[in-house]
Amino acid sequence: MESDKYNRNVSLLCPTCGCSEFSYDEGVDESIQVMTCASCEREFNKDELIRENSENIDEHLSEIKTEITKDFADEVRKSLKKAFSGSKNIRFK
């Protein structure tokens, strides 16, 4: 299976105005970075912004899980068909 196929970029949106553009000031570590919405100038730290966008992130994660499950089942089915291709008693639909 191709792992690059499941890479996604999730745009984080400002919960106030829906803008996806932010400016940020470097902090001591990533969780302290102050991100400012370019439109409404609301300030967040990285953890707050991720928490505010958790529904969007969860939806993307759910889509990826579905794709991985489907692709894995297809790979197993192909592998079993190939392994038992010479058998007259086992058939796959």
Protein Blocks (a to p, Z undefined) as FASTA:
>chain_A
ZZklmgccdddddfklopabdcddddfblmlpccddfklopacdfklmmmmmmmmmmmmm
mmmmmmmmmmmmmmmmmmmmmmmmmpmkbccZZ
